[in-house]
């Protein structure tokens, strides 16, 4: 959530942020009104309680005639205090509910617009000319079947559409990717973490995934637990309700977990293969820093993502995501999109978001600097979303006979194997 003081002092900035997101601007005025009622009812309650306490001191000392009048006033005050308390609680609840609906403030450098209004910041690597090489590229599913690596038919039989099995070298490729990603993150100073896949409602809400993203979340009604769509949720809630000494920052974690997403609203999109699925594994970077360091940390996370994709020898571009395509928690977001030859376009492989103080305020995570205690900043960055990375590797490193060249960074984790060979023709 955002700082209420900022809302009071500069409501136009918050209105502009809501407008850039394509969200309801009227929410800002409703929140200002609720906050005013909350504060005025709080003042009213405090005044009545002070009078009530003062009266309590006067009654024992009063004469018989005065006491009757004071007791009558005391009864009225009791009712007034109760009513003021209820009014204060109602206004506070309304303020909190409205505040939770408000997205993070959009960074002023974010391009304004929808999904297609991103700005390309840089491109890396060379796109292969398969025609010049004398063959047409196969898509990842055909390659995966030739290699004995991907089985979507049995995935659908067992679990339904958008589920899959990774088999043989497909399973080994996932393990190689995860181990290589964790090795890079560990070398960069991240603490490896295996995180829970089920979290409580306050963890999911605290990271901002029960707002606009709620339709994509799986909920277990009987247990009131949520399946995470990313280990960001568990890593953000890891320090919930804690105060962290400033000299411990930055805290950097690399979480590995299964991820579950309904993919609501994606009917008919990327139905072939394993690009858009309901369950996948991912290595996620998550950091805690001071608010002043969040923008610099955002660039560091982006550099680690670029290092990873470069090590996989993939052509990719970096985009500055437009305002209406940001998640509610993100102030700014960079995506790294890899070239997918059979689609003839770049597709998202990693993303990194600066969430500033938005999540820490919800989760009550603060930093102590001397005598000062205040919210800190949180950031997240995908290092390796496994299925999409496999898609990019298979398609970009395929050879005419259906084999796939293994990037050098993965070879130590595949027993030195340089090529994945077809098992079926």
N, C-alpha and C positions, 0 to 999 in steps of 0.2 A: 504494500500500500504506500501511498505517497504521504508526505509530511503535511498534516492539517494546517500548520502555520504557513507553509508555502501557499496552500490553497487560499487562505484568508488574505495573505499579502499580495498575491499575484494571480487572481482567478483567471485573468485573460490568458495567461500562459497555459493553464490547465485546459481551458476551453479550446485553445489552438491545438493542443496535443490530442484532445478527444476528436476534434474535427479532422486532423491529419490521419488518425486511425480509422476514420469512418464510423466512429462510435457516437453515442447519444450525448450531445453537448448539454442538453437540459439536465443531465445528471449532476453537472457541476453546481448549478443553482439550487437543485434539490438538496445537495450535500451541504452547501453553505447555509441554507435555511435550517436544516436539521442540526448542524453544528451550533448555530446561534441559539436554538432552543435548548440544546444540551448545556451550553454554558450558562444561559440565563436561568434555567431551572436548577442548575447546580448552585448558582449564587443564592437563589431563593431558598433552597434547601439549607444551605449553610447559615443563612440569616435566621431562619426559623429554629434551627437546632441551637444556635447561640442564645436566642431568646428563651428557648425551652430550658436550657441549662441555668440561665440566670434566674428564671422563675423558680426552678427547683431549689436554688439557694435562698430565695426570699421567703418561700412558704413556711419553713420551720420557724422563722423569726417573726412572722406576721401575727398581728392581733387576731382575735376570733372573727371580728367583723371583716378585716382585710383578707383573712385566709379563705373565706367562702368565695370571695370575688376572684382571688388568685387561682383557686382550684378550678373554678369555672373556666378561667382563661387557659389553664393548663390542659383541660379536656379538649378545648378548641384547638390549642396548639398541637396536641397529639394527633388529631385528625388532619390538621394542615401539614404537619411533617410527613405523615404517611402518604398523603396525596402528592406532596412535592417530591418525595422519594420515588414514587411510582412514575411521575412525570419525567424525572431525571433519568431513570432507568430506560423508559420508553424512548426518550430522545437519544440516549447514548446507544441503544440497540439499533435505532434507525440510522444513526450516523455511521456505525460500524458496518451495517449491511450495505449502505450506499458506498462507503469507502472501499469495500471489497469488490465492488463492481467497476471501480475506476482503474483503467490501465495505467502502467508506468508512464512517466513523462517521456515523450519522444525526444531524442537528442536533436538539437537544432541542425546538425549536418545530415540527418537522414533524408533521403529523397522522398518527397511527398507523392503518394499515389498508391495504386493497387499492385497486384502480383507482378504485372509486366512492366512496372515503372522503376525497377531496380537500376542501379548504375554499375557498370562493369569497371572494376578498379584495376585489374591486371589479368593477364593470361600467361600460362606456363605450358611448356612442352609443345611437341609437334603432332598435329593430327595426321595419322597415316593415310596415304593414298592407296587404298586397296586395289583400285582399278589399275594403277601403275604397276602394282605387284602381281597383277594377273589373276586375281580371284575375288569373288564377292564374299564379304564377311558374313559369318554365321552369327545368329543371335545367341545370347548366353544360355538359353534353354537347350537349343540344339547342341551347342558345345558341351553343356553339362551332361546331357544324355549320352553323347559320344564318349565322354570321359568316365561315365558311370559315377557322376558326382552329384546329380540333382534328380530327385524323383518327386514330381508334383502330383502325378496321378495317384500314387499311394498316399501322399499327404492329404489330398482331397478325400480319398476313401476313408481314411482314419479320422480326420478332423474337420473336413469341409474345405471350401474354397479359400485360397490365400494361405494355405498351410503347405509344408513341404518337408521332405527328408533331404539332408545332406549325407551322401553315402561315399564310401571309399575315399578317393582323393579330395572329394568335396568336404568331407568331415575333417580331413587332415589340413586342408587349406584354411578352414575356419580356425583351427587350433594354431596354425602358423601365424595367421593374421593377429589373433589375440595376443599370442606370446610376443610377437614383434612389436605390437603397439604398446603393450605393458612395458617392454624393455626400453622403448624410446621414452615413455613417460617417466619411468623410474630414473633413467639417466638425466632427465631434466629436473629431477627433484620432487616428483609427485610420489605420494604414498599410495601403493596399490591397495584397493579395497574390493572385497566381494560383498555386495550389498543385498539387503532383503528385497524380494520382488513384490511383497505385500506390505502395504503401509496403512496407517490409520488416517481417518478423514482429515485431522488437523495437519498432517504432513502433506497430503495432496493439496489441500486448500492453501496452505502456507506458501507453497511454491507457485501457486497461480494456475493449477491445472483443473480446477473445478469451476472455472468461468467459461470462457469461450471454447476451451478445449474439452469440456466435460463430455461432449457427445462421443469422443474417441476413447473414453476411459471405461475399463471393465470394473464393475463393482460386485463384490460378493455380499449380497444382502444379508445372509444368515450370520455372517461374521462382522459385517460393517467394516470390511477391509477393501482396499483398492489394489489392483494389479498395476504396477508402474509402467509407464510408457517410456521411461528413461531412468537410469540410476541417479540422474540429477535430483529427483525427488528425495530419495533416501540420503544423498550426500548433503543436500540443503538442510534437511531436518536433523542431521547428525548432531549439530550443535544447537538445536532448538532449546530456548530458555536458558542459554548460557551467556556469560560475560567472558570474553577472551582478551587476555592482556596483549597490548599492541606489539610487544616485542616478539610475540609468537607468529605474527603475520609476515609474509603471506602464508596461509595454509593452502596446500595444493593436494588434491586427491584424484586418483585415477580409478574410477569405479567400473567393474565389470558385472553385468547382469543381463538376464533375459528381459526383453521389453515387449509389452503387449499393447496393441492399438486396434480399435475397432475399424479404423479407416472409414468412418462415416462420411458420406458425401463423395466417396471416390468410386462409386459404382461405374464400371465400364472403363476405368482408368488403370493402365498397367496391369491388366489381368493376366497377361502371359508371363510365366516364369516367377522369379522371386524378387522383383524390384519393389513391389508394394505388398507387404504381407502383414498378417495379424500378430505374428510372434517372431522375434529375431534377437540376436545377441549383439551387445554393443560395449565398446570401451569409451567411457565418458570422462572428460576432464572437468573438475569443479574446483573453484578457488574462492577463498575469502581474503579480502584486502581492505585497506582503508578506502573511504569514498574518493579521496584525492588521487588514489593510484588506479582507479578502476579503468580509466581509458587506456592507460599504458599497459595494464594487464590484459585488456581486450586485444591489443595489438600483439602481445606475447602469445596469447592463445592462438591467434590466427597464424602466427609464424610457426608454431608447433604443428598445426594442421597442414600448412603448406609443406613443411619438412616431411611429414608423413606421406602425403600424396606424391611428392617428388621422389621419395625413396621407393615408391611403388611404380615409378616410371609411367605415371598417367598424365595425359594432357588435361589441364583443368583451368578454370577461370575463377576469380574471386569477385563476388558481387556485394554491393551495399544494398541490403533488402529495404524495399520501400515501406513507408509508414503503416499502411493499411494491411500489410502482410506480416507485421510483427506479432509475436505472441504477447499476451497481456503483461508479462513480467519484463519483457525486454525493452530497454531504452534504445538500443541499437543492436543490429545483428548483421554479421557477415556470413555468407554461404560460400563454400568451395564446391563448385560443380564440375564433375568429370565429364569428358566427352564420351558419349555412347555411340559407337559407329553405326549400328543398325537403326538407331533412332535419328541419327543425323543432327544431334543437338546435345547441349550440356545438361546434365541432371545433377541435382543436389546429392553430395556424398557426405559432407560435413557442414556444420554451422557452429558459430560461436556468438553468444549473447552477453551483453553487459546489462545486468539486472539492477545495477546501482544499489540503492537501499531498499528496494521494493520487497524482496523476499525476506530480508532480515527484520524489517518492521513487523511483518506478519508472523514470523517465527520467533520473535523476541530474542534475536541474536545481536549482541552488542560488543563493542570494543572498549576496553578501559585504557585511557591515556592519562597517566597521573591521577588526578581526581575527577577527570571528565569521563563519563560513560555515554556512549552514543551508538546508533546503528552503524554497522559496517556495510561493505558492498559485497555482493556475490556475483560470480560469473560462471558460465558453463561453456564447454566446447566439445563437440563430438570429435573423438580421435578416429574410431573405426566402427561404423555401422556395418556389420559383417555381410549381409546378403547383397547390399548395393555395391560394396567394395568388390565382392566376388564377381558381380555382373560386369563391373568396369575392367577388372583384371582379365577375365575370360575374353571379353570382346576386343580389348585393345592389344592383348598379347597373343592372340590366336595366330596360327600358321595355316598354310593352305591345306594341309592334310588333316586338320581338325585338332592337332595338338596345340598346347598352350605353353609359351615360354614363361618360366617362373622368374619374377623380379629377384635380383640378387639379394635384397634385404630379407627375403623369405626363405632362401635356400637352406640356411643353417637350421631352420625349424621344420624342414621337409627332408631331412637326411641327406642334404646336398643335392637333391633332385633339381635339375635345370629345366626339365620339360615335363609337362603332364601329357601322357600319351593316351590316345583313345583306346578304350577296351572293347568297343563295338563299332562296326562299320555300317 
